[in-house]
Amino acid sequence: MFEWLTHRDLSTRTAHSRVAPRIARDGRSTAGEYELLYKYLRDRYANRVVLTFAEIEDLLGFSLPDLARTQCAWWGGGEDFVAGPSTQSLAWMLAGRTATVNLPARSVAFERDSDS
């Protein structure tokens, strides 16, 4: 069922505590509870990675919030949020990617930033 994870030595993990983005010792931001998504996207060679909501949830070990299924703004990368990038958007931003959601298809295309 999770064959798409195992080809890169990743495996499913149990749900972990939800934490806000934090600053690592080297001063770089980390993706908090979405760290596993960050690592997965960081390690992909393809310029475009498409994941279903179910695949993202399997990777993270917990369900996406309801807003992720109904609001494109949740995937927007923080433009609508005064406080800066959202916790989830740090995962793909730190991996040098943008997210484009397809709500009817329940999938997200993560494309490598041209600047990366």
Backbone as numpy.savetxt, mean C-alpha at the origin, in Angstrom:
# Nx Ny Nz CAx CAy CAz Cx Cy Cz
-3.53 -20.66 -2.58 -4.34 -19.46 -2.58 -3.49 -18.20 -2.58
-2.32 -18.23 -1.95 -1.48 -17.06 -1.86 -0.21 -17.22 -2.69
-0.31 -17.94 -3.80 0.86 -18.21 -4.61 1.52 -16.93 -5.10
0.74 -15.89 -5.34 1.29 -14.65 -5.85 2.23 -13.99 -4.84
2.14 -14.37 -3.57 3.04 -13.81 -2.56 4.34 -14.58 -2.43
4.28 -15.86 -2.61 5.40 -16.71 -2.25 6.56 -16.67 -3.23
6.36 -16.17 -4.43 7.46 -16.17 -5.38 8.56 -15.19 -5.00
8.35 -14.31 -4.04 9.37 -13.36 -3.60 9.67 -13.53 -2.11
9.52 -14.76 -1.60 9.80 -15.07 -0.20 8.93 -14.28 0.76
7.74 -13.91 0.32 6.78 -13.27 1.21 5.76 -14.32 1.62
5.22 -14.18 2.76 4.17 -15.09 3.19 3.12 -14.29 3.92
1.96 -14.88 4.08 0.92 -14.18 4.81 1.32 -14.11 6.27
0.88 -13.07 6.88 1.18 -12.85 8.29 -0.11 -12.55 9.02
-0.10 -12.78 10.29 -1.28 -12.46 11.07 -1.39 -10.96 11.24
-2.58 -10.51 11.55 -2.80 -9.08 11.73 -1.89 -8.56 12.83
-1.37 -7.39 12.59 -0.50 -6.78 13.57 -1.13 -5.51 14.08
-0.60 -4.96 15.15 -1.21 -3.77 15.74 -1.14 -2.62 14.76
-2.17 -1.81 14.77 -2.23 -0.66 13.89 -1.47 0.49 14.53
-0.54 1.03 13.79 0.25 2.13 14.29 0.31 3.22 13.25
0.52 4.44 13.70 0.63 5.57 12.79 2.00 5.55 12.11
2.14 6.29 11.02 3.46 6.35 10.40 4.47 6.83 11.43
5.66 6.29 11.34 6.68 6.66 12.31 7.96 7.01 11.59
8.87 7.60 12.32 10.15 7.97 11.75 11.17 6.94 12.20
11.88 6.35 11.27 12.90 5.36 11.59 14.13 6.06 12.15
15.04 5.29 12.69 16.26 5.85 13.27 17.06 6.67 12.28
16.99 6.29 11.01 17.75 7.04 10.00 17.03 8.30 9.54
15.88 8.62 10.17 15.15 9.83 9.85 14.13 9.68 8.73
14.01 8.50 8.13 13.06 8.28 7.05 11.71 7.86 7.61
10.65 8.26 6.93 9.32 7.83 7.32 9.14 6.35 7.03
8.32 5.69 7.81 7.95 4.31 7.51 6.44 4.26 7.32
5.97 3.19 6.79 4.56 3.09 6.38 3.65 2.53 7.46
4.09 2.43 8.70 3.23 1.99 9.78 2.58 0.66 9.51
1.29 0.59 9.70 0.56 -0.67 9.51 0.56 -1.14 8.06
0.90 -0.27 7.13 0.95 -0.63 5.71 2.38 -0.94 5.25
3.27 -1.19 6.18 4.68 -1.48 5.88 4.84 -2.68 4.94
4.02 -3.71 5.13 4.14 -4.89 4.26 3.77 -4.57 2.81
2.81 -3.67 2.61 2.47 -3.23 1.25 3.64 -2.45 0.67
4.23 -1.58 1.46 5.41 -0.83 1.02 6.52 -1.77 0.56
6.84 -2.75 1.39 7.92 -3.68 1.06 7.60 -4.48 -0.20
6.36 -4.89 -0.34 5.96 -5.64 -1.53 6.14 -4.79 -2.79
5.64 -3.55 -2.75 5.74 -2.67 -3.91 7.19 -2.27 -4.19
7.95 -2.05 -3.14 9.37 -1.69 -3.29 10.14 -2.79 -4.03
9.82 -4.05 -3.77 10.56 -5.18 -4.30 10.07 -5.65 -5.67
9.06 -5.00 -6.24 8.58 -5.38 -7.57 9.41 -4.66 -8.62
9.81 -5.39 -9.65 10.58 -4.79 -10.75 9.68 -4.13 -11.78
8.45 -4.58 -11.88 7.53 -4.04 -12.89 7.22 -2.58 -12.59
7.05 -1.81 -13.65 6.67 -0.40 -13.48 5.22 -0.25 -13.06
4.42 -1.27 -13.35 2.99 -1.24 -13.00 2.65 -2.54 -12.30
2.08 -2.41 -11.10 1.65 -3.57 -10.32 0.17 -3.38 -10.02
-0.66 -4.33 -10.42 -2.09 -4.25 -10.16 -2.44 -5.31 -9.12
-3.07 -4.86 -8.04 -3.49 -5.75 -6.96 -4.98 -5.57 -6.70
-5.67 -6.64 -6.44 -7.07 -6.54 -6.03 -7.11 -6.16 -4.55
-8.26 -5.70 -4.10 -8.40 -5.39 -2.68 -8.12 -6.64 -1.85
-8.60 -7.79 -2.31 -8.39 -9.04 -1.57 -6.90 -9.36 -1.47
-6.15 -9.15 -2.54 -4.71 -9.41 -2.51 -4.01 -8.48 -1.54
-4.42 -7.22 -1.52 -3.84 -6.26 -0.58 -4.15 -6.68 0.85
-5.38 -7.09 1.10 -5.77 -7.54 2.44 -5.01 -8.79 2.86
-4.82 -9.73 1.94 -4.04 -10.93 2.23 -2.60 -10.56 2.59
-2.06 -9.62 1.85 -0.69 -9.17 2.10 -0.56 -8.50 3.46
-1.50 -7.63 3.79 -1.45 -6.88 5.04 -1.83 -7.71 6.26
-2.76 -8.64 6.07 -3.24 -9.43 7.19 -4.43 -8.82 7.90
-5.02 -7.79 7.32 -6.24 -7.20 7.88 -7.06 -6.59 6.74
-8.32 -6.34 7.02 -9.23 -5.80 6.01 -9.00 -4.32 5.79
-9.17 -3.90 4.56 -9.13 -2.47 4.26 -10.37 -1.82 4.86
-10.29 -0.56 5.23 -11.47 0.12 5.78 -12.54 0.31 4.71
-13.77 0.52 5.15 -14.89 0.70 4.23 -14.64 1.85 3.25
-14.00 2.92 3.72 -13.74 4.07 2.84 -12.87 3.68 1.64
-11.99 2.71 1.81 -11.14 2.27 0.71 -11.97 1.64 -0.41
-13.12 1.10 -0.06 -13.99 0.44 -1.04 -14.98 1.38 -1.70
-15.15 2.57 -1.11 -16.19 3.47 -1.61 -15.71 4.86 -2.01
-14.52 5.26 -1.56 -14.04 6.63 -1.79 -12.70 6.64 -2.51
-12.67 7.19 -3.69 -11.40 7.32 -4.42 -10.41 8.17 -3.63
-10.91 9.13 -2.86 -10.03 10.01 -2.10 -9.15 9.25 -1.11
-9.62 8.09 -0.62 -8.81 7.31 0.31 -7.51 6.87 -0.34
-7.53 6.68 -1.65 -6.36 6.24 -2.41 -5.60 7.42 -3.01
-6.03 8.62 -2.73 -5.51 9.81 -3.39 -4.11 10.24 -3.06
-3.47 9.67 -2.07 -2.10 10.04 -1.77 -1.96 11.22 -0.85
-3.08 11.69 -0.29 -2.98 12.72 0.72 -3.27 14.13 0.24
-3.57 14.32 -1.05 -3.82 15.67 -1.55 -4.98 16.34 -0.83
-5.97 15.54 -0.40 -7.15 16.10 0.24 -6.99 16.22 1.75
-5.86 15.82 2.27 -5.66 15.80 3.70 -4.68 16.88 4.09
-5.12 17.82 4.93 -4.30 18.95 5.34 -3.08 18.49 6.13
-3.20 17.43 6.89 -2.13 16.97 7.78 -0.98 16.30 7.03
-1.02 16.23 5.72 0.05 15.58 4.97 -0.42 14.22 4.47
0.53 13.43 3.97 0.16 12.12 3.41 -0.51 11.23 4.45
-1.49 10.47 3.99 -2.18 9.54 4.88 -1.28 8.35 5.17
-1.63 7.63 6.21 -0.85 6.45 6.60 -0.71 5.49 5.44
-1.83 5.18 4.78 -1.79 4.19 3.71 -1.01 4.70 2.49
-1.13 5.99 2.19 -0.45 6.49 0.99 1.06 6.50 1.15
1.55 6.54 2.39 2.99 6.45 2.59 3.55 5.15 2.05
2.76 4.08 2.10 3.23 2.78 1.63 3.65 2.85 0.18
2.83 3.40 -0.69 3.20 3.44 -2.10 4.08 4.64 -2.42
3.93 5.73 -1.69 4.79 6.89 -1.94 6.25 6.57 -1.61
6.49 5.91 -0.48 7.85 5.54 -0.11 8.44 4.52 -1.08
7.57 3.73 -1.71 8.03 2.75 -2.70 8.21 3.40 -4.08
7.97 4.71 -4.16 8.14 5.42 -5.43 7.04 5.17 -6.42
5.81 5.01 -5.92 4.69 4.69 -6.80 3.49 5.60 -6.54
2.61 5.65 -7.52 1.32 6.30 -7.37 0.25 5.23 -7.41
-0.91 5.53 -6.85 -2.01 4.56 -6.82 -3.19 5.11 -7.61
-3.73 4.25 -8.47 -4.95 4.57 -9.21 -5.95 3.47 -8.94
-7.02 3.83 -8.25 -8.00 2.83 -7.84 -9.08 2.66 -8.91
-9.57 1.44 -9.03 -10.73 1.12 -9.87 -11.75 0.50 -8.92
-12.64 1.35 -8.37 -13.59 0.87 -7.37 -14.51 -0.23 -7.87
-15.09 -0.12 -9.08 -15.95 -1.21 -9.54 -15.21 -2.55 -9.67
-13.96 -2.51 -10.09 -13.17 -3.74 -10.24 -12.51 -4.16 -8.94
-12.59 -3.32 -7.91 -11.96 -3.59 -6.61 -10.48 -3.91 -6.78
-9.80 -3.01 -7.52 -8.37 -3.21 -7.75 -7.67 -1.85 -7.74
-6.34 -1.92 -7.59 -5.52 -0.71 -7.57 -4.30 -0.95 -8.45
-4.01 0.02 -9.30 -2.79 -0.02 -10.11 -1.77 0.89 -9.44
-0.64 0.32 -9.07 0.46 1.07 -8.48 1.51 1.23 -9.56
1.73 2.48 -9.99 2.67 2.73 -11.07 3.89 3.47 -10.52
5.05 3.07 -11.03 6.29 3.70 -10.60 6.28 5.16 -11.03
6.67 6.05 -10.09 6.78 7.46 -10.41 7.87 7.63 -11.47
7.65 8.52 -12.39 8.66 8.76 -13.43 9.92 9.36 -12.84
9.82 10.00 -11.66 10.98 10.61 -11.00 11.81 9.59 -10.25
11.25 8.37 -10.03 11.96 7.36 -9.22 12.94 6.57 -10.05
